[in-house]
Amino acid sequence: MRFAQPEFLWLLLGLPLVALAGWISVARKRRALRRFAGGADTLQRFTAGISPHRRAAKALLLQLALLASLLAVARPQWGKLVDEVKQAGVDVVVLMDTSLSMAAEDLAPSRLELARDEIDTLLDSLAGDRVALITFAGLPSLACPLTVDHGAVRLFLDAVEPEVVQVPGTALAEAIELGIQSFGDPDLGGADRSRALVLFTDGEDHEGGIDEVLPKLKRAGVVVHAVGVGTARGAPIPVNGESDGSGRFKKDAEGRLVTTRLDEAVLQQLAFETGGHYYAATAGAREVDELIQTIGGMAASEFGATLRTRYRERYQIPLGIALCALIAEALLGDPRRRRVRP
């Protein structure tokens, strides 16, 4: 046997205090009645018709009702039930661009920080959905596989920094291919699965290969939603994350300042070809609300089942005992039984 709310069992320690308080109250009433009657001899006239045994039984019944009520509140449980809980939702793979260009500050506080905040907001709305996180720059990396534990995704999300990228550039097509693999069997697409790939990138693609990856997306039944992070006017790229006005920005071989700009064309193509949507990132993050509604409108699909063990609730038993004790206490009178003489 176990109790679902064992903290209420501590209240049982107060039962002796309740009994003591009841005994003190009865004693005070008896002393007051003796003073009113004018002594112990006269007191017998007032108490002759009252049964002390019945009064004691009534007090015990009240104590029993209180004890049983506290046990019922603590929710005793015994006997196990095993339920199969089916899990259903949308599989969402988030691709986050961590190339050095994402450190640009044409969107405050920076492209990378804005993308991180928007992904964090997106996670809040995906309760019950499986989410994976892929970071990509010169090479893609599966930071967190598909999981319903969004706290784990946030741990990897918080650790993302553009400085950790060792291979320069942006390989968008390779990241998308890794995203397709992250969903599992690519042949279980279409009506069998609900899959969304969400891109957070400035659109710069140094490797190409988007035309080759589009058929794979369609075959796997993956819908691409792209969020373009950056502006058309662009911004210089801070070196080592420092843009404090000291002039430490990325320069080309001829010493000219390198400016990174948002390239929407490839992102719009990916979204259009797969039936998704393209959004331009804004300071107010209105696009995240639209993205949440779009993903929320996708049909949930079953992706697994877990066995959950639960205990049978038995609070009805002590609750029934308490009710019976209260009824018995109410029906039990305290007058003495009078013997009927023949």
Phi, psi and omega per residue, in radians:
M1 nan 2.553 3.088
R2 -2.447 2.915 3.099
F3 -2.092 2.277 -3.131
A4 -1.260 -0.515 3.116
Q5 -2.267 1.257 -3.038
P6 -1.176 -0.273 -3.129
E7 -1.080 -0.436 3.131
F8 -1.279 -0.261 3.121
L9 -1.182 -0.377 3.082
W10 -1.079 -0.436 3.128
L11 -1.169 -0.325 3.111
L12 -1.109 -0.433 3.114
L13 -1.136 -0.325 3.135
G14 -1.484 -0.139 -3.125
L15 -1.090 -0.760 3.072
P16 -1.049 -0.592 3.109
L17 -1.180 -0.667 3.098
V18 -1.138 -0.733 3.115
A19 -1.125 -0.725 3.114
L20 -1.112 -0.716 3.114
A21 -1.104 -0.676 3.104
G22 -1.150 -0.710 3.128
W23 -1.134 -0.727 3.118
I24 -1.102 -0.694 -3.137
S25 -1.126 -0.739 3.119
V26 -1.128 -0.721 -3.136
A27 -1.110 -0.723 3.135
R28 -1.150 -0.707 3.116
K29 -1.123 -0.667 -3.138
R30 -1.160 -0.715 3.105
R31 -1.132 -0.727 3.121
A32 -1.106 -0.691 3.121
L33 -1.178 -0.622 3.118
R34 -1.154 -0.691 3.100
R35 -1.155 -0.683 3.128
F36 -1.150 -0.646 -3.116
A37 -1.354 -0.294 3.110
G38 1.582 0.303 3.081
G39 2.450 2.960 -3.086
A40 -1.177 -0.600 -3.110
D41 -1.139 -0.788 -3.124
T42 -1.231 -0.463 -3.101
L43 -1.045 -0.528 -3.113
Q44 -1.046 -0.510 -3.133
R45 -1.143 -0.586 -3.091
F46 -1.477 -0.448 -3.048
T47 -1.882 0.053 -3.074
A48 -1.118 -0.556 -3.090
G49 -1.569 0.047 -3.096
I50 -1.863 2.308 -3.135
S51 -1.581 2.017 3.108
P52 -1.142 -0.515 3.133
H53 -1.184 -0.692 3.123
R54 -1.179 -0.679 3.105
R55 -1.118 -0.689 3.103
A56 -1.143 -0.686 3.116
A57 -1.125 -0.696 3.109
K58 -1.101 -0.696 3.118
A59 -1.142 -0.700 3.107
L60 -1.151 -0.644 3.096
L61 -1.120 -0.695 3.085
L62 -1.130 -0.709 3.096
Q63 -1.107 -0.715 3.119
L64 -1.113 -0.725 3.122
A65 -1.090 -0.713 3.121
L66 -1.172 -0.745 3.122
L67 -1.067 -0.834 -3.119
A68 -1.145 -0.618 3.116
S69 -1.121 -0.740 3.122
L70 -1.141 -0.677 3.084
L71 -1.130 -0.642 3.122
A72 -1.164 -0.693 3.129
V73 -1.118 -0.601 3.126
A74 -1.283 -0.109 3.060
R75 0.972 1.313 3.047
P76 -1.155 2.501 -3.122
Q77 -2.426 2.419 2.944
W78 -2.739 2.703 -2.998
G79 1.523 2.237 -3.060
K80 -1.832 2.554 3.007
L81 -2.179 2.379 3.113
V82 -1.937 2.038 -3.128
D83 -1.930 2.516 3.019
E84 -1.640 2.047 -3.122
V85 -1.825 2.006 3.136
K86 -1.433 2.398 3.132
Q87 -1.856 2.260 -3.125
A88 -2.427 2.589 3.127
G89 2.987 -2.864 3.129
V90 -1.868 2.385 3.035
D91 -1.520 2.116 -3.093
V92 -2.129 2.107 3.038
V93 -1.877 2.099 -3.132
V94 -1.700 2.151 3.069
L95 -1.820 2.070 -3.083
M96 -2.010 2.102 3.120
D97 -1.275 2.145 3.123
T98 -2.082 0.372 3.100
S99 -1.165 2.879 -3.062
L100 -1.077 -0.474 3.138
S101 -1.135 -0.376 3.132
M102 -1.265 -0.133 3.070
A103 -1.443 -0.147 3.133
A104 -1.054 2.642 -2.996
E105 -2.010 0.554 3.040
D106 -1.244 -0.298 2.941
L107 -2.108 2.149 -3.056
A108 -1.331 2.564 -0.106
P109 -1.322 -0.435 2.988
S110 -2.888 2.901 3.127
R111 -1.031 -0.765 -3.096
L112 -1.139 -0.763 -3.121
E113 -1.177 -0.656 3.104
L114 -1.140 -0.749 3.107
A115 -1.093 -0.710 3.130
R116 -1.072 -0.779 -3.134
D117 -1.121 -0.694 -3.112
E118 -1.229 -0.636 3.076
I119 -1.147 -0.697 3.120
D120 -1.087 -0.725 3.085
T121 -1.123 -0.698 3.121
L122 -1.079 -0.704 -3.137
L123 -1.063 -0.586 -3.135
D124 -1.079 -0.455 -3.047
S125 -1.711 -0.034 -3.031
L126 -1.817 0.577 3.132
A127 -1.037 2.232 -3.120
G128 1.583 -0.239 3.109
D129 -1.631 2.624 3.057
R130 -1.516 2.398 -3.081
V131 -2.283 2.422 3.017
A132 -2.164 2.701 3.135
L133 -2.195 2.202 3.058
I134 -2.135 2.247 3.022
T135 -1.825 2.530 -3.106
F136 -2.582 2.547 3.004
A137 -2.591 -1.913 3.035
G138 -1.154 -0.588 3.092
L139 -2.370 2.490 3.084
P140 -1.442 2.702 3.126
S141 -2.506 2.287 3.092
L142 -1.401 1.725 -3.111
A143 -1.265 -0.672 -3.129
C144 -2.608 2.152 3.118
P145 -1.245 3.044 -3.138
L146 -0.982 2.231 -3.111
T147 -2.728 2.667 3.017
V148 -1.569 -0.059 3.107
D149 -1.499 1.552 -3.095
H150 -1.226 -0.355 3.067
G151 -1.116 -0.648 3.097
A152 -1.161 -0.688 3.106
V153 -1.074 -0.714 -3.129
R154 -1.131 -0.604 3.115
L155 -1.048 -0.764 3.117
F156 -1.271 -0.613 3.135
L157 -1.106 -0.726 -3.130
D158 -1.164 -0.419 -3.084
A159 -1.536 -0.081 -3.076
V160 -1.251 2.251 3.072
E161 -2.479 2.492 3.128
P162 -1.191 -0.398 -3.090
E163 -1.185 -0.407 -3.067
V164 -1.339 -0.160 -3.114
V165 -1.306 2.149 -3.086
Q166 -1.652 -0.457 3.133
V167 -1.806 2.089 -3.087
P168 -1.236 2.847 3.096
G169 1.708 -3.049 -3.116
T170 -2.390 2.127 3.122
A171 -1.956 1.457 -3.055
L172 -1.209 -0.735 -3.109
A173 -1.098 -0.716 3.124
E174 -1.131 -0.651 3.114
A175 -1.138 -0.686 3.131
I176 -1.170 -0.699 3.099
E177 -1.082 -0.713 3.082
L178 -1.136 -0.628 3.079
G179 -1.094 -0.713 3.107
I180 -1.097 -0.756 3.110
Q181 -1.105 -0.546 -3.110
S182 -1.177 -0.411 3.120
F183 -1.286 -0.301 -3.093
G184 1.845 -2.538 -3.083
D185 -1.047 2.040 -3.101
P186 -1.170 -0.274 -3.134
D187 -1.447 -0.120 3.140
L188 -1.670 0.796 -3.103
G189 -1.718 -2.691 3.103
G190 1.036 -2.223 -3.051
A191 -1.306 -0.272 -3.077
D192 -1.385 -0.443 -3.073
R193 -2.334 2.759 3.003
S194 -2.054 1.832 -3.001
R195 -2.186 2.284 3.096
A196 -2.281 2.304 3.066
L197 -1.935 2.101 -3.059
V198 -1.934 2.092 -3.096
L199 -1.750 2.283 2.976
F200 -2.110 1.799 -3.049
T201 -2.737 2.832 3.056
D202 -1.546 0.029 3.032
G203 1.509 -0.116 3.127
E204 -1.208 2.202 -3.105
D205 -2.293 1.936 -3.065
H206 -1.643 -0.145 -3.031
E207 -1.909 -0.456 -3.098
G208 1.324 -2.864 3.103
G209 1.638 0.158 -3.121
I210 -1.152 -0.701 -3.131
D211 -1.079 -0.556 -3.141
E212 -1.330 -0.479 -3.070
V213 -1.540 -0.305 -3.119
L214 -1.065 -0.791 3.107
P215 -1.064 -0.581 3.112
K216 -1.165 -0.669 3.094
L217 -1.090 -0.776 -3.113
K218 -1.178 -0.704 -3.134
R219 -1.135 -0.604 -3.133
A220 -1.479 -0.059 3.123
G221 1.214 0.604 -3.095
V222 -1.726 2.244 3.051
V223 -1.701 2.279 -3.111
V224 -1.800 2.183 2.972
H225 -1.966 2.173 -3.049
A226 -2.017 2.376 3.063
V227 -2.023 1.979 3.130
G228 -1.433 2.052 -3.069
V229 -1.859 1.885 -3.119
G230 2.543 -3.050 3.136
T231 -2.291 2.798 -3.133
A232 -1.211 -0.537 -3.137
R233 -1.286 -0.446 3.066
G234 1.404 -3.086 -3.131
A235 -2.829 2.724 3.063
P236 -1.206 2.797 -3.089
I237 -1.777 2.022 3.112
P238 -1.103 2.523 3.083
V239 -1.676 2.236 -3.112
N240 1.018 0.491 3.065
G241 1.283 0.215 -3.090
E242 -1.876 2.080 3.087
S243 -2.395 0.977 -3.039
D244 -1.679 0.327 -3.130
G245 1.559 0.056 -3.105
S246 -1.475 -0.007 3.098
G247 1.464 0.234 -3.107
R248 -1.531 1.347 3.103
F249 -2.136 2.797 -3.123
K250 -1.183 2.383 3.117
K251 -2.259 2.721 3.126
D252 -1.441 -3.053 -3.073
A253 -1.119 -0.411 -3.140
E254 -1.640 0.115 3.082
G255 1.474 0.183 3.135
R256 -1.556 2.563 -3.113
L257 -1.166 2.308 3.113
V258 -1.566 2.204 3.124
T259 -1.946 2.294 3.108
T260 -1.830 2.349 -3.102
R261 -2.207 2.676 3.102
L262 -1.208 2.251 3.082
D263 -1.972 1.784 -3.027
E264 -1.501 -0.317 -2.966
A265 -1.031 -0.885 -3.081
V266 -1.186 -0.595 3.138
L267 -1.214 -0.702 3.097
Q268 -1.141 -0.639 3.115
Q269 -1.124 -0.814 3.135
L270 -1.045 -0.781 -3.118
A271 -1.170 -0.768 -3.098
F272 -1.145 -0.770 -3.070
E273 -1.201 -0.421 -3.093
T274 -1.862 0.069 3.133
G275 1.416 0.332 3.131
G276 -1.716 -2.786 -3.112
H277 -2.292 2.628 3.023
Y278 -1.928 2.381 3.120
Y279 -2.265 2.459 3.032
A280 -1.666 2.230 -3.115
A281 -1.145 2.419 3.117
T282 -2.279 2.851 3.141
A283 -1.124 -0.569 -3.137
G284 -1.427 -0.118 3.098
A285 1.002 0.595 3.098
R286 -1.132 -0.507 -3.107
E287 -1.143 -0.463 3.132
V288 -1.183 -0.692 3.101
D289 -1.075 -0.724 3.105
E290 -1.159 -0.693 3.119
L291 -1.114 -0.713 3.117
I292 -1.083 -0.751 3.125
Q293 -1.132 -0.676 -3.130
T294 -1.133 -0.832 3.140
I295 -1.184 -0.658 3.114
G296 -1.114 -0.411 3.126
G297 -1.459 -0.095 3.110
M298 -1.321 2.521 3.141
A299 -1.207 2.282 3.120
A300 -1.306 2.490 3.096
S301 -2.170 2.655 -3.108
E302 -1.347 2.279 3.142
F303 -2.155 0.161 3.091
G304 2.820 3.112 3.111
A305 -2.583 2.559 3.101
T306 -2.195 2.677 3.092
L307 -1.655 2.169 -3.134
R308 -2.005 2.200 3.107
T309 -1.658 2.221 3.067
R310 -2.300 2.728 -3.100
Y311 -1.735 2.598 3.093
R312 -1.274 2.319 3.095
E313 -1.307 2.291 -3.137
R314 -2.174 0.360 -3.121
Y315 -1.144 -0.335 -3.119
Q316 -1.104 -0.534 -3.093
I317 -1.168 -0.978 3.100
P318 -1.135 -0.524 3.106
L319 -1.156 -0.681 3.078
G320 -1.149 -0.674 3.093
I321 -1.096 -0.734 3.133
A322 -1.098 -0.737 3.137
L323 -1.134 -0.754 3.114
C324 -1.102 -0.676 3.130
A325 -1.134 -0.695 3.125
L326 -1.166 -0.717 3.115
I327 -1.125 -0.751 3.136
A328 -1.113 -0.683 3.133
E329 -1.132 -0.664 -3.138
A330 -1.229 -0.609 -3.104
L331 -1.429 -0.388 -3.099
L332 -1.443 1.977 3.093
G333 -1.442 2.896 3.129
D334 -1.836 -0.007 3.072
P335 -1.206 2.633 3.070
R336 -1.190 2.609 3.012
R337 -1.349 2.289 3.128
R338 -1.709 2.271 3.121
R339 -1.369 2.298 -3.133
V340 -1.532 2.074 -3.134
R341 -1.445 2.415 3.113
P342 -1.219 nan nan
